[in-house]
Amino acid sequence: MQAYLSIALQFAFSLFVCCSIVFLISGAYLFFFKIDKANKLFRHPYLSQQAYSKYPLGIRMAIVMDYFFRLSFPHSKFWLVGNANRLLAHVDNEDIPTNIRWPIMGLWGSCLIGLVAMMMLWILLMLGTKP
């Protein structure tokens, strides 16, 4: 069992590190170069109230998460995904170019996969310790 645990631990750690790197690269590219274009294409209803830069970081990330949910699950009507689809019902996913799509998908996709990898890593670490 110890041999399998070692391999699973290496895999979980590698996946977590990979997700962290993708998160940093996608986030930097999105927020330094493409956020203005993304906001113009998606036209989030919150942005009619005030400019994107005036919102706190938590709300900015929630707006980008709405973009991710709209791109990933365009027909869902459940919970946060359904709310994002109602807010962004005017957006056609086919009209969003790839250079806007990949940093949004990379940012939140790697965040969610990395969260699962981190939980798997902690579980494997707890299984590997002897009382």
N, C-alpha and C positions, 0 to 999 in steps of 0.2 A: 504493500500500500504506500510505503514511503517513496518509492520510485515514481509512482503516478502523481503523488502529491507534489513532488519536486517539479515535474514537467508542467503540471497545471499551474503551479505558482509562477514559473518562468513565463508561461503564456499570458497569464493575467497581468503580470507586471509589464511585459512587452506591449500588450494591448493598451494598458493605462498610459504608458509613456507615449505611444503613438497617438493616442487620442489627445493628450496634452499638447503635443507638437502641432497637430492639425488644428486644434482650438486656437492656439496662439497665432499661427500663420493666417488662418481664415479670418480671425477677428482683427488682426492688424491690417490686413488687406481691405477688409470691409470698412472699418472705421476710419482709415486714413485716406482711402481712395474712392470708395463706391457708395458710401451711405447717402450722400445727397441724391445720386441718381436712383438709388433704391427707393428713397422716400418719394421722389417724383413719380416713379412707376407705380408704386403701391397705393399712394395717396391715402394713408391711414387717417381715419376720422379724428384721432387725437391731434394730428398736425394742423387741423383747421382751427384749433383753439390757441396754440402758440407754437413757436418754432421748436424743432427737434432738439437743438442745442440748449434750450432753456429748461428742458425737463431734467429731473435727476437721473442718475445712471440706472436705477432700477426700472424706471418707466421706459427709458430708452431701450433697455434689453428686452422688456416685455413687448415693445412694439416690434422689435426684430424677431422675437419669438412668435408673434402673430404672423409675420411674414413666413417663417419656417413652417408653421402649422398649415397655412394656406397652400404652400408649395407641396408639402408632404401628404396631406390628407384633405384634398379639395372637396370631398363629398360628405365628410363626417359632420354630424350635427350634435355630437356629444361633448359635454363639459367644456374645457378650455379650447379645444380644437373647434367645436361648434361655434363658440363665441367668436373666435378668430375668423371663421368662415362667414359669419353674419356681418362682422365689421368690414371684411374685405370682399364682399360678394361681387363688387364691381370689377375685381381683378381677374383677368383671364391668364391662367398659368402659361399658356402658349406664347403670350406676348412678352414674357419676362426673359431677357437674354441670359445666356449661360454665364457671362462674366458678372452678373448680379446674383444669379441663382447659386453658384457653387460656394461663394463665401458664406452665404446664409445657411446653406445646408451643412457646410463643413463646421461652422461655429456651433450650431445647436445639435447637429447630429453627433459630433464628437463629444459634446458635453453629455448627452444622454447615454451614449455607448460607454464613455469613460466612467460615468456614475455606476453603471452595471459592473464594469471591470473592477472598479475600486471596491465595491461590495464583495465581489467574488474574491478579490485579493485578501480582504480582511477575513473572510470566512476561511479561506485556505490557510492563512497564517494562524488562525485560532485552532484549526484542525491539526496543524503541524506541531503545536506546542504541547509539551508533556506536563501534566499537573504535578 
